[in-house]
Amino acid sequence: MVVVAVLLLGLGAAALGGALLGEDEPGLALMGTTKVIVEPGDTLWSIAGAAAGGRDVRDVIVDIRRLNGLESAAIDPGQVLMLP
């Protein structure tokens, strides 16, 4: 019984270690974020367009709003935004 428990604990630890290291998880990817300070004349569209990197700008706007808890697209100069 003790041997079975030790084997199960070892398998659980190996699986957890693999999950934490991202091994063999094709759907899991860590995404970094960066920050930008809103300048006068900036819009959420212009900031998202610069950060889009080939993605649809509308999707990037949704991500920016979600990351920053924005209820609308209104932003103010000096505001710090996290970007996906």
PyMOL Python script that loads the backbone (N, CA, C, O; Angstrom):
from pymol import cmd

cmd.read_pdbstr("""\
ATOM      1  N   MET A   1       0.819  -1.181   0.000  1.00  0.00           N
ATOM      2  CA  MET A   1       0.000   0.000   0.000  1.00  0.00           C
ATOM      3  C   MET A   1       0.873   1.259   0.000  1.00  0.00           C
ATOM      4  O   MET A   1       0.581   2.228  -0.700  1.00  0.00           O
ATOM      5  N   VAL A   2       1.934   1.228   0.785  1.00  0.00           N
ATOM      6  CA  VAL A   2       2.844   2.374   0.856  1.00  0.00           C
ATOM      7  C   VAL A   2       3.529   2.585  -0.498  1.00  0.00           C
ATOM      8  O   VAL A   2       3.712   3.726  -0.922  1.00  0.00           O
ATOM      9  N   VAL A   3       3.901   1.522  -1.165  1.00  0.00           N
ATOM     10  CA  VAL A   3       4.568   1.617  -2.462  1.00  0.00           C
ATOM     11  C   VAL A   3       3.638   2.261  -3.479  1.00  0.00           C
ATOM     12  O   VAL A   3       4.076   3.099  -4.266  1.00  0.00           O
ATOM     13  N   VAL A   4       2.373   1.889  -3.478  1.00  0.00           N
ATOM     14  CA  VAL A   4       1.391   2.466  -4.405  1.00  0.00           C
ATOM     15  C   VAL A   4       1.230   3.954  -4.125  1.00  0.00           C
ATOM     16  O   VAL A   4       1.179   4.756  -5.057  1.00  0.00           O
ATOM     17  N   ALA A   5       1.149   4.328  -2.858  1.00  0.00           N
ATOM     18  CA  ALA A   5       1.002   5.739  -2.493  1.00  0.00           C
ATOM     19  C   ALA A   5       2.213   6.543  -2.951  1.00  0.00           C
ATOM     20  O   ALA A   5       2.057   7.648  -3.469  1.00  0.00           O
ATOM     21  N   VAL A   6       3.406   6.009  -2.769  1.00  0.00           N
ATOM     22  CA  VAL A   6       4.629   6.696  -3.188  1.00  0.00           C
ATOM     23  C   VAL A   6       4.655   6.851  -4.706  1.00  0.00           C
ATOM     24  O   VAL A   6       5.026   7.908  -5.217  1.00  0.00           O
ATOM     25  N   LEU A   7       4.264   5.802  -5.425  1.00  0.00           N
ATOM     26  CA  LEU A   7       4.225   5.884  -6.888  1.00  0.00           C
ATOM     27  C   LEU A   7       3.221   6.927  -7.357  1.00  0.00           C
ATOM     28  O   LEU A   7       3.511   7.696  -8.273  1.00  0.00           O
ATOM     29  N   LEU A   8       2.052   6.961  -6.743  1.00  0.00           N
ATOM     30  CA  LEU A   8       1.043   7.949  -7.121  1.00  0.00           C
ATOM     31  C   LEU A   8       1.513   9.372  -6.831  1.00  0.00           C
ATOM     32  O   LEU A   8       1.281  10.277  -7.632  1.00  0.00           O
ATOM     33  N   LEU A   9       2.166   9.572  -5.702  1.00  0.00           N
ATOM     34  CA  LEU A   9       2.706  10.891  -5.374  1.00  0.00           C
ATOM     35  C   LEU A   9       3.781  11.300  -6.376  1.00  0.00           C
ATOM     36  O   LEU A   9       3.851  12.459  -6.783  1.00  0.00           O
ATOM     37  N   GLY A  10       4.612  10.347  -6.766  1.00  0.00           N
ATOM     38  CA  GLY A  10       5.661  10.642  -7.752  1.00  0.00           C
ATOM     39  C   GLY A  10       5.080  11.013  -9.102  1.00  0.00           C
ATOM     40  O   GLY A  10       5.544  11.954  -9.745  1.00  0.00           O
ATOM     41  N   LEU A  11       4.068  10.279  -9.534  1.00  0.00           N
ATOM     42  CA  LEU A  11       3.417  10.591 -10.812  1.00  0.00           C
ATOM     43  C   LEU A  11       2.724  11.947 -10.763  1.00  0.00           C
ATOM     44  O   LEU A  11       2.775  12.712 -11.726  1.00  0.00           O
ATOM     45  N   GLY A  12       2.079  12.238  -9.642  1.00  0.00           N
ATOM     46  CA  GLY A  12       1.413  13.538  -9.486  1.00  0.00           C
ATOM     47  C   GLY A  12       2.409  14.680  -9.518  1.00  0.00           C
ATOM     48  O   GLY A  12       2.159  15.708 -10.148  1.00  0.00           O
ATOM     49  N   ALA A  13       3.541  14.506  -8.842  1.00  0.00           N
ATOM     50  CA  ALA A  13       4.572  15.549  -8.834  1.00  0.00           C
ATOM     51  C   ALA A  13       5.155  15.753 -10.228  1.00  0.00           C
ATOM     52  O   ALA A  13       5.410  16.886 -10.636  1.00  0.00           O
ATOM     53  N   ALA A  14       5.366  14.657 -10.961  1.00  0.00           N
ATOM     54  CA  ALA A  14       5.903  14.768 -12.325  1.00  0.00           C
ATOM     55  C   ALA A  14       4.914  15.487 -13.236  1.00  0.00           C
ATOM     56  O   ALA A  14       5.312  16.321 -14.050  1.00  0.00           O
ATOM     57  N   ALA A  15       3.639  15.171 -13.106  1.00  0.00           N
ATOM     58  CA  ALA A  15       2.621  15.821 -13.941  1.00  0.00           C
ATOM     59  C   ALA A  15       2.515  17.294 -13.597  1.00  0.00           C
ATOM     60  O   ALA A  15       2.409  18.131 -14.493  1.00  0.00           O
ATOM     61  N   LEU A  16       2.542  17.623 -12.320  1.00  0.00           N
ATOM     62  CA  LEU A  16       2.468  19.013 -11.898  1.00  0.00           C
ATOM     63  C   LEU A  16       3.692  19.784 -12.374  1.00  0.00           C
ATOM     64  O   LEU A  16       3.565  20.914 -12.846  1.00  0.00           O
ATOM     65  N   GLY A  17       4.855  19.197 -12.256  1.00  0.00           N
ATOM     66  CA  GLY A  17       6.082  19.853 -12.726  1.00  0.00           C
ATOM     67  C   GLY A  17       6.033  20.106 -14.213  1.00  0.00           C
ATOM     68  O   GLY A  17       6.440  21.175 -14.669  1.00  0.00           O
ATOM     69  N   GLY A  18       5.544  19.151 -14.980  1.00  0.00           N
ATOM     70  CA  GLY A  18       5.420  19.333 -16.421  1.00  0.00           C
ATOM     71  C   GLY A  18       4.438  20.426 -16.764  1.00  0.00           C
ATOM     72  O   GLY A  18       4.673  21.204 -17.688  1.00  0.00           O
ATOM     73  N   ALA A  19       3.335  20.498 -16.033  1.00  0.00           N
ATOM     74  CA  ALA A  19       2.333  21.534 -16.291  1.00  0.00           C
ATOM     75  C   ALA A  19       2.895  22.909 -15.961  1.00  0.00           C
ATOM     76  O   ALA A  19       2.667  23.867 -16.699  1.00  0.00           O
ATOM     77  N   LEU A  20       3.624  23.009 -14.863  1.00  0.00           N
ATOM     78  CA  LEU A  20       4.193  24.302 -14.490  1.00  0.00           C
ATOM     79  C   LEU A  20       5.260  24.768 -15.468  1.00  0.00           C
ATOM     80  O   LEU A  20       5.420  25.966 -15.698  1.00  0.00           O
ATOM     81  N   LEU A  21       5.985  23.823 -16.040  1.00  0.00           N
ATOM     82  CA  LEU A  21       7.031  24.168 -16.993  1.00  0.00           C
ATOM     83  C   LEU A  21       6.488  24.304 -18.408  1.00  0.00           C
ATOM     84  O   LEU A  21       7.225  24.701 -19.309  1.00  0.00           O
ATOM     85  N   GLY A  22       5.222  23.985 -18.622  1.00  0.00           N
ATOM     86  CA  GLY A  22       4.614  24.125 -19.931  1.00  0.00           C
ATOM     87  C   GLY A  22       4.970  23.023 -20.901  1.00  0.00           C
ATOM     88  O   GLY A  22       4.837  23.205 -22.111  1.00  0.00           O
ATOM     89  N   GLU A  23       5.415  21.892 -20.407  1.00  0.00           N
ATOM     90  CA  GLU A  23       5.806  20.793 -21.278  1.00  0.00           C
ATOM     91  C   GLU A  23       4.577  20.115 -21.861  1.00  0.00           C
ATOM     92  O   GLU A  23       3.595  19.884 -21.156  1.00  0.00           O
ATOM     93  N   ASP A  24       4.633  19.798 -23.141  1.00  0.00           N
ATOM     94  CA  ASP A  24       3.604  19.020 -23.817  1.00  0.00           C
ATOM     95  C   ASP A  24       2.214  19.632 -23.710  1.00  0.00           C
ATOM     96  O   ASP A  24       1.230  18.893 -23.692  1.00  0.00           O
ATOM     97  N   GLU A  25       2.102  20.925 -23.638  1.00  0.00           N
ATOM     98  CA  GLU A  25       0.816  21.597 -23.571  1.00  0.00           C
ATOM     99  C   GLU A  25       0.690  22.520 -24.777  1.00  0.00           C
ATOM    100  O   GLU A  25       0.997  23.707 -24.664  1.00  0.00           O
ATOM    101  N   PRO A  26       0.249  22.016 -25.928  1.00  0.00           N
ATOM    102  CA  PRO A  26       0.201  22.844 -27.121  1.00  0.00           C
ATOM    103  C   PRO A  26      -0.762  24.022 -27.014  1.00  0.00           C
ATOM    104  O   PRO A  26      -0.553  25.030 -27.690  1.00  0.00           O
ATOM    105  N   GLY A  27      -1.809  23.937 -26.191  1.00  0.00           N
ATOM    106  CA  GLY A  27      -2.777  25.020 -26.086  1.00  0.00           C
ATOM    107  C   GLY A  27      -2.414  26.048 -25.032  1.00  0.00           C
ATOM    108  O   GLY A  27      -3.094  27.067 -24.913  1.00  0.00           O
ATOM    109  N   LEU A  28      -1.369  25.811 -24.269  1.00  0.00           N
ATOM    110  CA  LEU A  28      -1.005  26.700 -23.177  1.00  0.00           C
ATOM    111  C   LEU A  28       0.224  27.499 -23.564  1.00  0.00           C
ATOM    112  O   LEU A  28       1.261  26.928 -23.905  1.00  0.00           O
ATOM    113  N   ALA A  29       0.112  28.804 -23.512  1.00  0.00           N
ATOM    114  CA  ALA A  29       1.256  29.660 -23.807  1.00  0.00           C
ATOM    115  C   ALA A  29       1.214  30.858 -22.879  1.00  0.00           C
ATOM    116  O   ALA A  29       0.160  31.463 -22.686  1.00  0.00           O
ATOM    117  N   LEU A  30       2.339  31.197 -22.314  1.00  0.00           N
ATOM    118  CA  LEU A  30       2.425  32.381 -21.478  1.00  0.00           C
ATOM    119  C   LEU A  30       2.577  33.607 -22.365  1.00  0.00           C
ATOM    120  O   LEU A  30       3.397  33.633 -23.283  1.00  0.00           O
ATOM    121  N   MET A  31       1.775  34.618 -22.073  1.00  0.00           N
ATOM    122  CA  MET A  31       1.849  35.845 -22.856  1.00  0.00           C
ATOM    123  C   MET A  31       2.374  36.950 -21.951  1.00  0.00           C
ATOM    124  O   MET A  31       1.906  37.126 -20.826  1.00  0.00           O
ATOM    125  N   GLY A  32       3.326  37.671 -22.446  1.00  0.00           N
ATOM    126  CA  GLY A  32       3.841  38.783 -21.684  1.00  0.00           C
ATOM    127  C   GLY A  32       2.998  40.012 -21.912  1.00  0.00           C
ATOM    128  O   GLY A  32       2.256  40.102 -22.890  1.00  0.00           O
ATOM    129  N   THR A  33       3.114  40.939 -21.020  1.00  0.00           N
ATOM    130  CA  THR A  33       2.441  42.219 -21.198  1.00  0.00           C
ATOM    131  C   THR A  33       3.476  43.314 -21.121  1.00  0.00           C
ATOM    132  O   THR A  33       4.554  43.143 -20.552  1.00  0.00           O
ATOM    133  N   THR A  34       3.130  44.429 -21.698  1.00  0.00           N
ATOM    134  CA  THR A  34       3.980  45.597 -21.623  1.00  0.00           C
ATOM    135  C   THR A  34       3.094  46.771 -21.253  1.00  0.00           C
ATOM    136  O   THR A  34       1.869  46.679 -21.332  1.00  0.00           O
ATOM    137  N   LYS A  35       3.693  47.848 -20.860  1.00  0.00           N
ATOM    138  CA  LYS A  35       2.923  49.028 -20.459  1.00  0.00           C
ATOM    139  C   LYS A  35       3.243  50.186 -21.388  1.00  0.00           C
ATOM    140  O   LYS A  35       4.344  50.284 -21.929  1.00  0.00           O
ATOM    141  N   VAL A  36       2.265  51.058 -21.561  1.00  0.00           N
ATOM    142  CA  VAL A  36       2.447  52.256 -22.357  1.00  0.00           C
ATOM    143  C   VAL A  36       1.777  53.413 -21.617  1.00  0.00           C
ATOM    144  O   VAL A  36       0.739  53.244 -20.977  1.00  0.00           O
ATOM    145  N   ILE A  37       2.385  54.573 -21.717  1.00  0.00           N
ATOM    146  CA  ILE A  37       1.790  55.778 -21.140  1.00  0.00           C
ATOM    147  C   ILE A  37       1.064  56.504 -22.266  1.00  0.00           C
ATOM    148  O   ILE A  37       1.652  56.791 -23.309  1.00  0.00           O
ATOM    149  N   VAL A  38      -0.209  56.798 -22.052  1.00  0.00           N
ATOM    150  CA  VAL A  38      -1.030  57.461 -23.057  1.00  0.00           C
ATOM    151  C   VAL A  38      -0.523  58.891 -23.236  1.00  0.00           C
ATOM    152  O   VAL A  38      -0.383  59.640 -22.269  1.00  0.00           O
ATOM    153  N   GLU A  39      -0.254  59.252 -24.478  1.00  0.00           N
ATOM    154  CA  GLU A  39       0.208  60.600 -24.835  1.00  0.00           C
ATOM    155  C   GLU A  39      -0.975  61.409 -25.364  1.00  0.00           C
ATOM    156  O   GLU A  39      -1.963  60.828 -25.814  1.00  0.00           O
ATOM    157  N   PRO A  40      -0.891  62.742 -25.316  1.00  0.00           N
ATOM    158  CA  PRO A  40      -1.963  63.557 -25.895  1.00  0.00           C
ATOM    159  C   PRO A  40      -2.179  63.180 -27.370  1.00  0.00           C
ATOM    160  O   PRO A  40      -1.219  63.053 -28.131  1.00  0.00           O
ATOM    161  N   GLY A  41      -3.417  63.007 -27.753  1.00  0.00           N
ATOM    162  CA  GLY A  41      -3.744  62.642 -29.127  1.00  0.00           C
ATOM    163  C   GLY A  41      -3.852  61.140 -29.350  1.00  0.00           C
ATOM    164  O   GLY A  41      -4.375  60.714 -30.379  1.00  0.00           O
ATOM    165  N   ASP A  42      -3.374  60.330 -28.417  1.00  0.00           N
ATOM    166  CA  ASP A  42      -3.496  58.874 -28.548  1.00  0.00           C
ATOM    167  C   ASP A  42      -4.959  58.460 -28.410  1.00  0.00           C
ATOM    168  O   ASP A  42      -5.727  59.068 -27.664  1.00  0.00           O
ATOM    169  N   THR A  43      -5.318  57.433 -29.129  1.00  0.00           N
ATOM    170  CA  THR A  43      -6.626  56.805 -28.979  1.00  0.00           C
ATOM    171  C   THR A  43      -6.384  55.329 -28.685  1.00  0.00           C
ATOM    172  O   THR A  43      -5.292  54.808 -28.913  1.00  0.00           O
ATOM    173  N   LEU A  44      -7.396  54.678 -28.187  1.00  0.00           N
ATOM    174  CA  LEU A  44      -7.262  53.251 -27.943  1.00  0.00           C
ATOM    175  C   LEU A  44      -6.999  52.523 -29.259  1.00  0.00           C
ATOM    176  O   LEU A  44      -6.261  51.539 -29.299  1.00  0.00           O
ATOM    177  N   TRP A  45      -7.614  53.021 -30.338  1.00  0.00           N
ATOM    178  CA  TRP A  45      -7.417  52.417 -31.661  1.00  0.00           C
ATOM    179  C   TRP A  45      -5.951  52.565 -32.101  1.00  0.00           C
ATOM    180  O   TRP A  45      -5.356  51.609 -32.599  1.00  0.00           O
ATOM    181  N   SER A  46      -5.375  53.746 -31.919  1.00  0.00           N
ATOM    182  CA  SER A  46      -3.987  53.954 -32.368  1.00  0.00           C
ATOM    183  C   SER A  46      -3.002  53.132 -31.539  1.00  0.00           C
ATOM    184  O   SER A  46      -2.026  52.603 -32.071  1.00  0.00           O
ATOM    185  N   ILE A  47      -3.259  53.027 -30.244  1.00  0.00           N
ATOM    186  CA  ILE A  47      -2.381  52.227 -29.384  1.00  0.00           C
ATOM    187  C   ILE A  47      -2.515  50.750 -29.736  1.00  0.00           C
ATOM    188  O   ILE A  47      -1.513  50.044 -29.841  1.00  0.00           O
ATOM    189  N   ALA A  48      -3.746  50.281 -29.917  1.00  0.00           N
ATOM    190  CA  ALA A  48      -3.967  48.879 -30.278  1.00  0.00           C
ATOM    191  C   ALA A  48      -3.369  48.575 -31.645  1.00  0.00           C
ATOM    192  O   ALA A  48      -2.817  47.495 -31.854  1.00  0.00           O
ATOM    193  N   GLY A  49      -3.475  49.520 -32.577  1.00  0.00           N
ATOM    194  CA  GLY A  49      -2.896  49.318 -33.911  1.00  0.00           C
ATOM    195  C   GLY A  49      -1.390  49.152 -33.850  1.00  0.00           C
ATOM    196  O   GLY A  49      -0.820  48.334 -34.573  1.00  0.00           O
ATOM    197  N   ALA A  50      -0.744  49.926 -32.987  1.00  0.00           N
ATOM    198  CA  ALA A  50       0.708  49.825 -32.856  1.00  0.00           C
ATOM    199  C   ALA A  50       1.116  48.518 -32.174  1.00  0.00           C
ATOM    200  O   ALA A  50       2.206  48.001 -32.418  1.00  0.00           O
ATOM    201  N   ALA A  51       0.237  47.987 -31.319  1.00  0.00           N
ATOM    202  CA  ALA A  51       0.560  46.768 -30.574  1.00  0.00           C
ATOM    203  C   ALA A  51       0.045  45.502 -31.253  1.00  0.00           C
ATOM    204  O   ALA A  51       0.353  44.396 -30.810  1.00  0.00           O
ATOM    205  N   ALA A  52      -0.734  45.651 -32.321  1.00  0.00           N
ATOM    206  CA  ALA A  52      -1.448  44.513 -32.910  1.00  0.00           C
ATOM    207  C   ALA A  52      -0.528  43.437 -33.468  1.00  0.00           C
ATOM    208  O   ALA A  52      -0.815  42.249 -33.319  1.00  0.00           O
ATOM    209  N   GLY A  53       0.557  43.818 -34.099  1.00  0.00           N
ATOM    210  CA  GLY A  53       1.484  42.832 -34.647  1.00  0.00           C
ATOM    211  C   GLY A  53       0.828  41.836 -35.586  1.00  0.00           C
ATOM    212  O   GLY A  53       1.119  40.642 -35.520  1.00  0.00           O
ATOM    213  N   GLY A  54      -0.046  42.305 -36.454  1.00  0.00           N
ATOM    214  CA  GLY A  54      -0.698  41.425 -37.415  1.00  0.00           C
ATOM    215  C   GLY A  54      -2.058  40.914 -36.969  1.00  0.00           C
ATOM    216  O   GLY A  54      -2.789  40.331 -37.769  1.00  0.00           O
ATOM    217  N   ARG A  55      -2.404  41.119 -35.728  1.00  0.00           N
ATOM    218  CA  ARG A  55      -3.730  40.714 -35.236  1.00  0.00           C
ATOM    219  C   ARG A  55      -4.762  41.758 -35.638  1.00  0.00           C
ATOM    220  O   ARG A  55      -4.409  42.882 -35.994  1.00  0.00           O
ATOM    221  N   ASP A  56      -6.020  41.393 -35.582  1.00  0.00           N
ATOM    222  CA  ASP A  56      -7.107  42.326 -35.838  1.00  0.00           C
ATOM    223  C   ASP A  56      -7.108  43.362 -34.712  1.00  0.00           C
ATOM    224  O   ASP A  56      -7.137  43.002 -33.535  1.00  0.00           O
ATOM    225  N   VAL A  57      -7.076  44.640 -35.073  1.00  0.00           N
ATOM    226  CA  VAL A  57      -6.995  45.716 -34.091  1.00  0.00           C
ATOM    227  C   VAL A  57      -8.187  45.657 -33.132  1.00  0.00           C
ATOM    228  O   VAL A  57      -8.041  45.957 -31.947  1.00  0.00           O
ATOM    229  N   ARG A  58      -9.341  45.279 -33.625  1.00  0.00           N
ATOM    230  CA  ARG A  58     -10.526  45.190 -32.756  1.00  0.00           C
ATOM    231  C   ARG A  58     -10.326  44.166 -31.641  1.00  0.00           C
ATOM    232  O   ARG A  58     -10.753  44.387 -30.508  1.00  0.00           O
ATOM    233  N   ASP A  59      -9.685  43.060 -31.958  1.00  0.00           N
ATOM    234  CA  ASP A  59      -9.409  42.043 -30.933  1.00  0.00           C
ATOM    235  C   ASP A  59      -8.416  42.563 -29.897  1.00  0.00           C
ATOM    236  O   ASP A  59      -8.541  42.276 -28.707  1.00  0.00           O
ATOM    237  N   VAL A  60      -7.431  43.329 -30.359  1.00  0.00           N
ATOM    238  CA  VAL A  60      -6.441  43.896 -29.438  1.00  0.00           C
ATOM    239  C   VAL A  60      -7.104  44.917 -28.514  1.00  0.00           C
ATOM    240  O   VAL A  60      -6.775  44.990 -27.330  1.00  0.00           O
ATOM    241  N   ILE A  61      -8.038  45.705 -29.053  1.00  0.00           N
ATOM    242  CA  ILE A  61      -8.769  46.667 -28.223  1.00  0.00           C
ATOM    243  C   ILE A  61      -9.531  45.927 -27.127  1.00  0.00           C
ATOM    244  O   ILE A  61      -9.511  46.347 -25.970  1.00  0.00           O
ATOM    245  N   VAL A  62     -10.191  44.850 -27.473  1.00  0.00           N
ATOM    246  CA  VAL A  62     -10.910  44.050 -26.474  1.00  0.00           C
ATOM    247  C   VAL A  62      -9.945  43.570 -25.393  1.00  0.00           C
ATOM    248  O   VAL A  62     -10.262  43.633 -24.205  1.00  0.00           O
ATOM    249  N   ASP A  63      -8.772  43.092 -25.797  1.00  0.00           N
ATOM    250  CA  ASP A  63      -7.781  42.611 -24.834  1.00  0.00           C
ATOM    251  C   ASP A  63      -7.282  43.744 -23.934  1.00  0.00           C
ATOM    252  O   ASP A  63      -7.140  43.557 -22.726  1.00  0.00           O
ATOM    253  N   ILE A  64      -7.018  44.911 -24.513  1.00  0.00           N
ATOM    254  CA  ILE A  64      -6.536  46.054 -23.726  1.00  0.00           C
ATOM    255  C   ILE A  64      -7.599  46.476 -22.715  1.00  0.00           C
ATOM    256  O   ILE A  64      -7.292  46.727 -21.550  1.00  0.00           O
ATOM    257  N   ARG A  65      -8.838  46.552 -23.164  1.00  0.00           N
ATOM    258  CA  ARG A  65      -9.915  46.950 -22.255  1.00  0.00           C
ATOM    259  C   ARG A  65     -10.057  45.939 -21.115  1.00  0.00           C
ATOM    260  O   ARG A  65     -10.259  46.324 -19.963  1.00  0.00           O
ATOM    261  N   ARG A  66      -9.952  44.660 -21.432  1.00  0.00           N
ATOM    262  CA  ARG A  66     -10.066  43.619 -20.408  1.00  0.00           C
ATOM    263  C   ARG A  66      -8.908  43.701 -19.420  1.00  0.00           C
ATOM    264  O   ARG A  66      -9.117  43.645 -18.208  1.00  0.00           O
ATOM    265  N   LEU A  67      -7.676  43.834 -19.940  1.00  0.00           N
ATOM    266  CA  LEU A  67      -6.491  43.891 -19.074  1.00  0.00           C
ATOM    267  C   LEU A  67      -6.524  45.078 -18.116  1.00  0.00           C
ATOM    268  O   LEU A  67      -6.034  44.995 -16.990  1.00  0.00           O
ATOM    269  N   ASN A  68      -7.108  46.183 -18.577  1.00  0.00           N
ATOM    270  CA  ASN A  68      -7.080  47.416 -17.801  1.00  0.00           C
ATOM    271  C   ASN A  68      -8.403  47.745 -17.119  1.00  0.00           C
ATOM    272  O   ASN A  68      -8.524  48.779 -16.462  1.00  0.00           O
ATOM    273  N   GLY A  69      -9.389  46.875 -17.271  1.00  0.00           N
ATOM    274  CA  GLY A  69     -10.683  47.108 -16.641  1.00  0.00           C
ATOM    275  C   GLY A  69     -11.386  48.343 -17.166  1.00  0.00           C
ATOM    276  O   GLY A  69     -12.088  49.025 -16.420  1.00  0.00           O
ATOM    277  N   LEU A  70     -11.203  48.637 -18.442  1.00  0.00           N
ATOM    278  CA  LEU A  70     -11.824  49.821 -19.038  1.00  0.00           C
ATOM    279  C   LEU A  70     -13.267  49.521 -19.416  1.00  0.00           C
ATOM    280  O   LEU A  70     -13.546  48.509 -20.059  1.00  0.00           O
ATOM    281  N   GLU A  71     -14.177  50.393 -19.021  1.00  0.00           N
ATOM    282  CA  GLU A  71     -15.584  50.225 -19.361  1.00  0.00           C
ATOM    283  C   GLU A  71     -15.905  50.797 -20.737  1.00  0.00           C
ATOM    284  O   GLU A  71     -16.925  50.454 -21.335  1.00  0.00           O
ATOM    285  N   SER A  72     -15.035  51.667 -21.237  1.00  0.00           N
ATOM    286  CA  SER A  72     -15.236  52.259 -22.562  1.00  0.00           C
ATOM    287  C   SER A  72     -13.870  52.418 -23.219  1.00  0.00           C
ATOM    288  O   SER A  72     -12.848  52.004 -22.672  1.00  0.00           O
ATOM    289  N   ALA A  73     -13.873  53.026 -24.401  1.00  0.00           N
ATOM    290  CA  ALA A  73     -12.617  53.255 -25.110  1.00  0.00           C
ATOM    291  C   ALA A  73     -11.976  54.585 -24.720  1.00  0.00           C
ATOM    292  O   ALA A  73     -10.954  54.965 -25.290  1.00  0.00           O
ATOM    293  N   ALA A  74     -12.559  55.292 -23.761  1.00  0.00           N
ATOM    294  CA  ALA A  74     -12.030  56.585 -23.333  1.00  0.00           C
ATOM    295  C   ALA A  74     -10.738  56.394 -22.531  1.00  0.00           C
ATOM    296  O   ALA A  74     -10.704  55.640 -21.558  1.00  0.00           O
ATOM    297  N   ILE A  75      -9.689  57.084 -22.951  1.00  0.00           N
ATOM    298  CA  ILE A  75      -8.411  57.059 -22.242  1.00  0.00           C
ATOM    299  C   ILE A  75      -7.920  58.498 -22.080  1.00  0.00           C
ATOM    300  O   ILE A  75      -8.334  59.382 -22.830  1.00  0.00           O
ATOM    301  N   ASP A  76      -7.048  58.733 -21.112  1.00  0.00           N
ATOM    302  CA  ASP A  76      -6.568  60.075 -20.807  1.00  0.00           C
ATOM    303  C   ASP A  76      -5.048  60.149 -20.878  1.00  0.00           C
ATOM    304  O   ASP A  76      -4.365  59.189 -20.521  1.00  0.00           O
ATOM    305  N   PRO A  77      -4.509  61.292 -21.340  1.00  0.00           N
ATOM    306  CA  PRO A  77      -3.054  61.452 -21.339  1.00  0.00           C
ATOM    307  C   PRO A  77      -2.487  61.221 -19.933  1.00  0.00           C
ATOM    308  O   PRO A  77      -3.046  61.678 -18.936  1.00  0.00           O
ATOM    309  N   GLY A  78      -1.377  60.508 -19.882  1.00  0.00           N
ATOM    310  CA  GLY A  78      -0.739  60.175 -18.624  1.00  0.00           C
ATOM    311  C   GLY A  78      -1.195  58.852 -18.034  1.00  0.00           C
ATOM    312  O   GLY A  78      -0.570  58.326 -17.113  1.00  0.00           O
ATOM    313  N   GLN A  79      -2.275  58.323 -18.561  1.00  0.00           N
ATOM    314  CA  GLN A  79      -2.779  57.035 -18.092  1.00  0.00           C
ATOM    315  C   GLN A  79      -1.830  55.929 -18.517  1.00  0.00           C
ATOM    316  O   GLN A  79      -1.319  55.949 -19.636  1.00  0.00           O
ATOM    317  N   VAL A  80      -1.590  54.972 -17.646  1.00  0.00           N
ATOM    318  CA  VAL A  80      -0.717  53.833 -17.956  1.00  0.00           C
ATOM    319  C   VAL A  80      -1.612  52.658 -18.324  1.00  0.00           C
ATOM    320  O   VAL A  80      -2.496  52.272 -17.558  1.00  0.00           O
ATOM    321  N   LEU A  81      -1.374  52.096 -19.499  1.00  0.00           N
ATOM    322  CA  LEU A  81      -2.142  50.953 -19.972  1.00  0.00           C
ATOM    323  C   LEU A  81      -1.248  49.738 -20.115  1.00  0.00           C
ATOM    324  O   LEU A  81      -0.123  49.832 -20.605  1.00  0.00           O
ATOM    325  N   MET A  82      -1.760  48.596 -19.681  1.00  0.00           N
ATOM    326  CA  MET A  82      -1.074  47.339 -19.937  1.00  0.00           C
ATOM    327  C   MET A  82      -1.516  46.856 -21.313  1.00  0.00           C
ATOM    328  O   MET A  82      -2.699  46.913 -21.651  1.00  0.00           O
ATOM    329  N   LEU A  83      -0.562  46.382 -22.101  1.00  0.00           N
ATOM    330  CA  LEU A  83      -0.852  45.881 -23.447  1.00  0.00           C
ATOM    331  C   LEU A  83      -0.604  44.384 -23.503  1.00  0.00           C
ATOM    332  O   LEU A  83       0.286  43.870 -22.826  1.00  0.00           O
ATOM    333  N   PRO A  84      -1.400  43.677 -24.319  1.00  0.00           N
ATOM    334  CA  PRO A  84      -1.185  42.234 -24.442  1.00  0.00           C
ATOM    335  C   PRO A  84       0.072  41.933 -25.249  1.00  0.00           C
ATOM    336  O   PRO A  84       0.409  40.767 -25.454  1.00  0.00           O
TER     337      PRO A  84
END
""", "prot")
cmd.dss("prot")
cmd.show_as("cartoon", "prot")
cmd.util.cbc("prot")
cmd.orient("prot")
